[in-house]
Amino acid sequence: MGTSLSGGGRYRRRFGIALPVAAAGVAAAVGAALLTTPAVAAPALPEPTVNPAMEAPSLTELTRRVVGAMAGDDIAGETDKSPLSKSANPDSAIDAKIIGGTTTSITSAPWMAQLHYYDDRGTTSTSDDIGLFCSGAVVAPTKILTAAHCVKGYDWHANGAIVTGTAQLPSENGDLNGGTVSGVWRQWNNPAYNASTIDNDIAVLTLPAPVRATPIRMTTAGDTASYAAGTGAKVYGWGRTSSTSPEVSETLKTATLPIQSDATCTDAWGTDFVKGHMVCAGTPATGSDEGTTTACNGDSGGPLVVNNRIVGVVSWGVEDCVAEGAYSVFTKVTDYVGVTYPRLDDTDINGDGRADLWLRKKSTGVGYSRNSRGTSFGVNETWGDWGGVNLVLQTDLDRDGYQDLVFRRGDTGDLYWSHYVISAGSWSTKLLSRNWKSVTRIVTPGDVTGDYVPDLLMVDSAGVLWTYPGNGNGTFSTRLKTGTGWNGFDFVRGHGDFTGDGRTDLVARVKSTGVVYIYKGTGKAGAGSFSGGRITMATWKNTTYNAFDAVGDVSGDGKADFLARTPGGTMYLYRGTQATSGALFSPRISVGTNFQYYDIFG
């Protein structure tokens, strides 16, 4: 195969929470935009406890990692590389950089991120140290999109540092040249990644706190226009600028490369080019730096951008990057939106990347969470008295990577948002809206409108479905009419993408017949948010299941799942498949019994 282009999780336990008291002087908001007010007067909320072993690293430690990585010369994924097939370029190996590009500013590419990795292996010798560098892009405030060969096999929580907000590489003494450094909280790479063929080469790193960098979005599923031959695409990175020198660029560079057809890429690379999974771009390399424009070592994981959307991730190419006739090869992002999107919206209660379950005991009103174990849930963890509410939803309205709660008081119908404030180390509860008693359904399914920011949906007493577009900070833009006739459903649920196209979907059950439909999201705002071609999922009357829940990716495989409870109290997990044909969910798995004693809010 070619050569890669390159040069964990903190455990948070939860708490009991007291209901907030109503804030005074706020007008009713049903039928208008949601309100946001100063923090509601409420009892102090206990802080979540962080496992000391998983604390975020200090600035000193992060700087040490950056310095070590800058001094290293390892290539990400190099230990897994294998020669390219002889049918293609026999002298190729796993590598990448921008040769022939131009210097650009962080203002032009504010989402660019530097990925520094340094592991001294715990020995006194430096000969076994691992120091490497990759590029990436901020696709959400706590999410970095990069290549799997930069992530797979490395412990980024223990050894990684991410620098954003600067076009300059750090100095040898650790000066970040105006940038900001972050640790890595969790890492995920496509489980289908093949290190030998460098196929399915896409990954996401999750940071412990949001960065200020402006995110860039991935392209959408099914995008073909961006990949039309001849389309100008921009690649960004700090990689090598010459095939004759191992030195990387001190400043961010960019180059415009024409997208090549699959046929051209196959002619150049033979069977090493996987149609549908990869895209190549550029003009044929000349055999030397002169006349060649290409990605090279150090650019691995960086974005290929068309119309301000990431269409490719720098993946592999030839060693030293300029072999005659060669093209740079990128992961074709449109093919991986479905499996990647859940990693951009994977907030959960304990922070391990698997969606957890929040529920309330009917007899006592005590709230509990149960951490996902993939195909089962752990023991109850007490959250205190939640007897005064009739709805609790899990979401992340401020996009900070910490799961929030949206809940409604039973007596007043007032809707609230509780979220952890990282900078203050405490919780804040705010009033979203007054008197939503008549609202029949409230759902927090994630990003409905296609802007990577979580939204809120509600069905009013007339059965009209409204979308409240989130602003990413707990406030909302003016609501949009999204559909009618939704009071015919007794359950409306959603959290993530069930159909594999990277767009948020809804699951709804017809009250009179028990037929369950999936309404496919379109990523558009307003009346076109959900396609008219709904998908029949099953027929589940109340005698089959009397409660449903959609909390995201329970199994941790990068696909949204669904939960259903029988009248007898058995909870079943339907694991998402994102299949393009056949069933969208695997056969059910029992994840526990005695759930009849709990309120499942959805």
N, C-alpha and C positions, 0 to 999 in steps of 0.2 A: 504494500500500500504506500501511499504518500507519506509525507512527513508533516507532523502537526506544526502549526504556525505559532511558536511560542518562544520564547527566549528562556457543623456540630451543634450543638444546641444547648442553650441555657435553660435550666429547669425552673419554672416559676410556679409556685403553688398559690392557690387562691385563698379566699377569705370569706368571712361572713359579711353581709352588707345590710345596712338598715335602709328602709324606704325613706326617700326624701319627703320633706313637707312641701306643700305648694308654695310657689313664689307668687308674690302679689303684683298686681298692676299689669298683667299681660293679657292682651285681648285674645278672644277665641280665634283659632286659626284653621278650623276645618273649612275646606273650600278655598283655601289660599295657600301661599307658601308656608312651609314649616317655620316656626319661630326658633330663634336661638337667643337665650338670655344669659346674663351672668350666672355664675354657679348658684344652684339652688341651696338655700339654707338646709342643711342636713347633718345628721350625726356624722362624726368623723369615720371614714372608712378605713379599716385595717389595710396595711400595705401587703402586697404579695411578698413572699419570702423567696429569695433566690438561693439556690444551692451554691455554697461558697466555691465548690470545685469548678463551677461553670460560670463564674463571674466574668464580666467583660475584661479584657486585658487593659493594663494601664497604658498611658501615653508613652511612657518610657519603654515598655515592652513592645508596643506597636512600632515605635521608631527603630528599635533594635532589629525587628523583623524586616523593616524596609531597607535598612542599611545592609543587612545580610543578603537580602534578595538582590540588591543592586550590585553587590560584589560577586554574586554567583553567576555561573554561565550554563546552568542546566537548562534543558529543553523540556517543557511540559509534555508528558506522555512518551518521552524518548525510550523508556525502558520497555514499552510495549510495541515499538515500531517494528515493522517488517518491510522487506524490500518491495517496491512496486513490481507489479507483474511485468514480465519481459515484453508483453504485447504493447506496453505503453512506453514510458521513459525509464530505461534500466538504471540510470544513474540517480534516480530520484530517492528522496528520503523525507522524513517528516519535519517540515520547517515553515517560517513565514515572516515578512517585513514590508514596508512601503519604500520601493525604489522608484525614483522618478516623480515623486509627489511634491507638494508644496506645503510650507508651514502654514498652520492655521491657529486660531485662537480658541480659548475655552468658551468665549462668547458665542462662537459659531457652532460649537459642539458641547454645550454645557453638561450633557449627559455622559461624557466620556469618563471612564474609570480606569485607574491603574491597579492591577492585581499583583501584589508582591507576596512571595512565599519563601520562607526561610526556616529550615529545620536543621539544627546543629547536631541532631541525632543523640544528644546527651553524652557525647564523648569529648575527650580533650583534643582529639585530632580534628583538623579541618578537612581532611581528605574525604571524609564521608558526608560532609555537609551537603544539603540540598538547597540551592538558591535559584529561583526562577521567576520569570516575569511574564504576565499575560495582560491582555486588554479586555475590556468589557464595557457594557453600557447600562446606565441606570434606567430601568424600565418601570420602576415604582419607587417611592421614597426609601424603601428598605431592600430593594431587589436589584441584583446585578445579573444581566444576561451575559453569558460567556460560552466557551466551548467545553464540552465534556472532557476533552483530553487535558484541559487545564485544571480539572477538578477531580476526576476519578483517580482513586489511589492516594490522594493527598488529604491530610487532616487540616482543613483551612481554619477551623476554630482554634486549634492549638498553635498554628504556625503562620496564619495569613494576616495580611493587612491590606486594606482597600483605601486608595487615595482618590479623592474627587475634588473638583473645583479648581483645577489648575491645568494649564497646558504644558507645564514644565515637569520634567522628572525630578525627583528629590536629589539634593546634593549629597556628596559622600558623607557629610557629617549629619545627615538626617534632616536638614532643612527642607521643608515641604514646598517651599516657593509659593506660599499663599494657599496651598491646598489643605484639605482636612482629611485626617486618617481615621479609619474605623476598623474594628475587628469584624470577624465573621461569626455569626450566631449558628447558622445551619448551612448545609450544602446539599444540593440535589443535582444529580445528572440523570439524563434520560436512561432508564434501566435497560433500554435496547442498545445502548452504546456498545460498539465493537471496537476494541482498541487495536486490533490487527488491521481492520479495513478502514478505521476511522469513520465509520458510518454512524448515523444518528448522533452526531457530535454537537450536543446542545446541553447546557446546564444553567442553573440559577444558584447564586449565593444570596443568603438572607443576612442582612446586617442587624445588629442589636438595637439600632435607633435610626430614625430617618436622616437622610442627608439633604442638604439644601439644593443640590443639583436638580435642575429641571429634567424630568424623565422624558424619554422618547418611547413611542409605542412600537410594538411589533406590527408587521403587516397582518392582514386578516387571513383566515382560512379560505381557500379557494381562490386566492389572488393569482391571476394569470397575467394581467397587464404589466405588472412590475417586472416580470421575467421575460418579456418579449425581447427577442434578439435585437441588439442595438441600443436598448434602453441604457441611458447613462446612470451609473450607480456610483456613489461615493464611499470609499473605504477610509477608515481612520485608524491611526495607531502611532505608537512610539518605536516601532521596530527598526531593524537594520535599514540603512539607506544605501548600502553598497554590498555587492556580492563578494568583494575582496576584503572586507573588514567585518569583524564580529560586533563592532560598536553599534549600539542602538541610537536612535535620535533623541537628543536632549529635549526637544520640543515636539509637540503634537503635529503630525503631518496628515495630509489627506490627498487623495488622488481620485480622479474620475475614471471609471473603468466601464467599457460597454459590456452589457450582459451578452453571453454567447448562447447559442441554441444547444439543446441537449445533444443533437447530432454532432455539432462541432466539438463539444466536450468529450463525447464518446470517442470520436476520431483521435483526439489528443491523448486520452487517458485509457482507452480500452475498457476492460471490465472493472477497473478500479473506480470509475465514475458510476455512481448509482443514480440512475434517472429517478427523479421525484424526490430524492433525499438530498441531492446536491445540486449546486449551480456553479458554473465557472464564469469568470469575467476577466476582461482585459483584452489586449491585443497580444498576439503570439510573442513570447519573449525572444530577444534577438541573440541570446548567448552571451551577452555582456550587459553592463549597466546602461550603456549608451543605447537609446531607443527602446528601453524596457520600462514599463510602468507596472508595478505588481506589489502585492503584499509580501512580507518576508518575516523572518524570525523576530518575535516580540510583538507582532500584530495579532497573534493567536487570540481568538475569543472576541476580537473587536467587531464592530458592526459594519455591514454593507447596507447603505441607505438609499432608498428611492422615495421621492416625495415625502420626506420627513418620517418615513417608517423603516424599521429594520426589516430587510428582506433576506439578509444572509448574515452568517457568523463566520469569521475567518477560521478556516479549518485546516487545510493542508495544501502542499505544493511541492516543488522540487527543492532539493538541498541547494542552498545558495541562491535559489529563487529565479535564476535567469537562464536556465537551460533552454536552448533554442526550441521554439514552438510550444513552450509550456504556458499554461494558464493557471491563475490562482483558483482554488476550489473553496467554496463556502457551503456551510449547512443551509439548506433551503428552508427558511423559517416558516413559510406558509404551511409546510407539511407537518410542523411541530407545534403549531399554536394550541391545538387541543390538549396535548400532554403537558405543555409548558404553562398554560394559563392558570391551572389550579395551584401552581407553585407561586404565582403572583398574588393569590388570594387565599393563602393557606393558614391564616391565623387560627389558633386553637388555644385551648385553655392552659395546657402545660408546656407549650412551646416546642413540641417534638416534630411538628409537621404533619401530624395525623389529627383529623377533626374529632373533637371530643363531644360528649353528650351532656347537656344541661337539662335538669328535670326537677320537679317539685313533688314532695310527698303530699298526697291529698289530705290525709288525716291530720297532719301537723302544720302544713304550710312551709316546712323547711325546704330550702333549696339545696340541691346537690349537683356536683359535677362528677362525671366518670371519664377517666382518661382512656382513650382508645389504645388497644393493644394490637390493632390491625384487623383481627377477626373476632374480637371480644372487647369488653370494657372492664376497667378496673373497679375497685370498690368505691363506694360513695365518699365524696369529700364534701364536708358541710360548708354551706354558704350562709347559714343563719335563716332568719325568719323572712319569708317571702309570701306570707299569707295575704297581703293586701293587693296583690297584682293578679291580673288575668291574662297576661301575655308577657313572655320573655323571649327575646330573639338574640342570637349570636351574630356579630358582624364586626367590622373594623372601619367605622365611618371616617376616622381621621387618618387612615392609611399609615399608621405608625408601627404595624407589625404586632401590636398587642390587641387581643380580642376585647371588643366592647360588648355592652349589653344595651339593647333597646327594650324598654318595658312600659306597660300601661297600668295605671292604678285602676282598681276595680270600682272605687267609690266615685271618682271624679272623671274618669276617662282620660286624664292627662297623660301625655306620652313623654317619657324621659330617656336620656342617653347618659350612661355611666361609662367613663373611660379612664384609663390609667395615664397620668401625666408624667412622662419619663423625667423631665427636668426637675419637677417638684418632688418626685418620689411618692406621690399620693394620688388618690382617686378624686375625680370631679364628676358631679352629677348635674346635668343641665336639663331644663325644660325644653322640649321640642315643640309641643303644641298642647293647647287646652281642649278639653271636652271632646275626645274622640270616642265617646260611648257608642255612637251610632255607626262607627266604622266597623264593617263586618270582617275584613281581612287586612292584616298588615304583614308584609313580607320584606325581608332584607336579603335579597338573593345575590348581591354583589353588583358588579358593573353591568347595568342594563343598556346604557346609552353609548357605550363604546369608547369612553374616555379614560378607562382604567381607574375610575373612582367609584366606590360603592354607592349605590342608590337605595331608595326606599320606595316600596309600592304599597298602595292601600286601595281597598274596594269600599266605596261609600254605600250608604243605605239604598241607593238607587241601582246598585250593581255596576257602577262605573269604575273601571280600573284606572288609577292615576299613578304616574311616576313622578317622584320628587328627586330630580337629579342632584346627587351629592356634589359638594365643592371640595371634598377631601379634608375638611376641618370640622365636621359636625354641623355645618350649615348646608342649606339647600337652595337651589335656584327655583324659580317659579314652576309649579307643578304642570305636568303635561298629560292631557287626556290620552289614554293608551288603549282603551277598549270598553265595550259595554257587555252586559249580560253575565257578569261574573258572579252574581249572587246565585246562579244556578249550580255553583260548586260549593260543596261543604268543606273541602280542604284545598288550599292553594299553598304550595310549598316551593322552595327553591334555594339553592346555595351552590352556585357554580355552573359548570358546563357539563350537561349529560350527553350531548350528541357529538362531542369531539371537534367542534369548529372554533373553539376559543371564545364562544359567546354565551352569556348567561341565559339559562332556560328556566321555565316554570313547569311544575307538575300540578295538575288540578283534577279533582274527582267530581264527576257529575252526581249531584245529590240524589236524583231520582233513579238512576240506573246503576251507579257504582262504577261506570266506565272511567278509567284514569287516562288522561291525555298528557303528553309532553308538548308544551308550546315552545318552539324553537326561537331563541333570541336572534335578533338580526344585528345587534350592535348599533341600532339607530334609535333616535329619540322620538317620543310621541307615538302616534297611531301605528307606526310601522315597527314598533319594538319587538313584536312577536309575530312570526309568519302565520299566514292563514292556514298553511298545510300542517295542522297539528298531527301528532303521531299517537296512535292508540298504544298505550303501554300494557294495560290489563283491564279486567273487570273484577274489582274488589269491593263488594258490598260491605256494609258494617258488620255482617256476620263473619266476614273473612278478616278484615282489618278495621279497627276503629280509631287508629291514630297513626299519623305519619310524621317523619322528621327528615329534614335535609340540612345537614350541618357541614357538608363539604366532603373532603377526601378522607374517609374513615380509615381505609386500608393503607394509605400512604403510597399508593402506586402512581399518583399523578392524575387520577380520574375521579370525578365526583361520584359519590355513592348515595344510596337512598335507604331509609329505615322505615319499617312498617311493624305495627304492634297488633297482635290478635286480641279478641275480647278476653281470652284466657290469660293474657299477660306475657306471652312470648314475643320477644322482639327479634325481627329478622333483618339482616343486612343484605341488601341487593347491591353488589359491587358493580360499578360502572365499567363498561367495556369499550365505549366510544367506537363500537363497530360500525363500519360503513354499510354493512348489510347484516341482517340477522338481529339477534336480541341486543338491546342496549345495556342489559344488565345480566350478570351471571346468575345461575340458580341461587336461591336464597340460602343464607347461613344463619343459624340461630346464634344470637349474641347474648342470650340470657332470658330468664323467666321472672315472674312476679312484677312485671312492669305495669300491671293493672292498678297498682297502688300509687302510681305517679301520674302527674300531669305532664304531658308531652306537648310542648308549645309549638315546636316546629321552626 
